[in-house]
Amino acid sequence: MRREKKDWKKFPIRKVAVYAIGSVAVIVLVCGAIFLFIPDTFINGFFKNKIIKAFAKAYPAYSIGIAGIHYNIWENRIGADSLALTSNDSTFSCSIGAFSTKGIAWFQLLRHKGNAFKVLGGSTVDAGEIALVFRKPHYGLRCGRLHISAPGSEIFLEALELRPMVDNDKFFASSAFRKTRIRINIPQCKVTGVDCRGLLQGTAYAARSIVLNDASFDVLVDMDKPYNKNSLRPLMPSEALSSIRKIIQVNSVSIIKARLKYSERYIIGSPPAEVTFDSMRMSAEGITNHAAPGATAVISGRGIFMKTSVMKVHMNIPLASPEIPMRYSGSLDGMDLTRLNSFLEIGEGLRIKSGVLESATFDITSIAGHAQGTLRAMYKDLNIAALNALTGSEKGVLNRLASIMTNAMKIRASNMPDKSGSIKIGEVKYEKKRDDTFFQLIWFSLRSGIGDVIGF
């Protein structure tokens, strides 16, 4: 039979409205249920592309990739399986493994009202396998785990590592001038009392304490190349801090059970000259770039020098002006001086054949790069030989003559108290060179006192 057409005029308007509202309600409920229980479908299908497009528009010099965004409405947690950020010129790249953030104030964010602290001030962030690569300086920074808690005002990092992305030969070959290669490994770093408001607003970097556990520092300098005379002069601590416009303030920094190796390479492919410090414990207090005119940071530490002797150091470093005196003092326990040959033979062309240090103390003051002070060193049976610069051997007439001259006419073989109890006091006198770094200023000043005692 022929189906008769429905006459919609016979349906009351009220019923039509009820059907329409009911249909919309069902759709809303279904969509709401999907968003509540399986929101990833919406986020990955719509919002992810929006985020990528918005980022590309805001930062055209970079590209971003996001994989597997997830959102848990019950915990107010959003995260992703991975994130990759790359500059278009390939000079910088960043990749992050699984990460998530919890506690974002979405209402403030969606209304486009409130600053970053109002949006993120109650949030926590967790991320793993972070890798940053800087192509131009050939360095990479990696972090195994990062935890940031704005409510707890703390930052925790695990497996933090800074290292070149190429081997030593390639790293040094990239420049015709002298370079310093640095490797840093920090298994654990905890920052507490963080000024999250200042950090999120980009106005200050402040914290109550920073603690580094079991860190290692490896420094290598290629001494076979000249300094770049056109490069910027190395900054002293007060100059470096004052050059930062934003507020820097850290009440205390502690380094526990650290290791340091300092090396100088003179010939490509040959072993470098090196000194080591183990079991180091260091602390620094009052680090800031907004200090009173006469304020100083106080640094103290101790460690095992060359795996044989305890060294202690105490420093007062000016924060506001290089014209304020910098003072550093310390001591070194007894040691067999032949342990220094790993550095002296390669770096100085000298070999200590015998010698015992009983103790040493120093007290030095430096004002605007002019260092003066004293060094007291008690030692005995010191015998030094000059080495052939090419072979590293003591053999040869010229080398034997140099050794005789060194020991007979210059070197003070012993510096022990006489009957009156007096000894030779080394005079520290050094003028900072243009290319001297902060640590070179300290070492060269101390070395001048050592030379005055020994006689070279």
Buried (B, 14 or more C-beta within 10 A) or exposed (E): EEEEEEEEEEEEEEEEEEEEEEEEEEEEEEEEEEBEEEBBEBBBEEBBEEBBEEBEEEEEEBBBEBEBBBBBEEEBBBBBEBBBBBBEEEEBBBBBBBBBBBBBBEEBBEEEEBEBBBBBBBBBBBBBBBBBBBBEEBBBBBBBBBBBBBEBBBBBBBBBBBBBEBEBEEBBEEEEEBBEBBBBBBBBBBBBBBBBBBBBEEEBBBBBBBBBBEBBBBBBBBBEBEEEEEEEEBBBBBEEBBEEEEBBBBBBBBBBBBBBBBBBBBEEEEEBBBBBBBEBEBBBBBBBBBBEEEBBBBBBBBBBBBEBBBBBBBBBBBBBBBEBEBBBBBBBBBBBBBBBBBBBBBBBBBBBBEBBBBBBBBBBBBBEBEBBBBBBBBBBEBBBBBBBEEEEEBEEEEBEEBBEEBBEEEBBBBBEEEEEEEBBBBBBBBEBEEBBBBEBBBBBBBBBBBBBBBBE
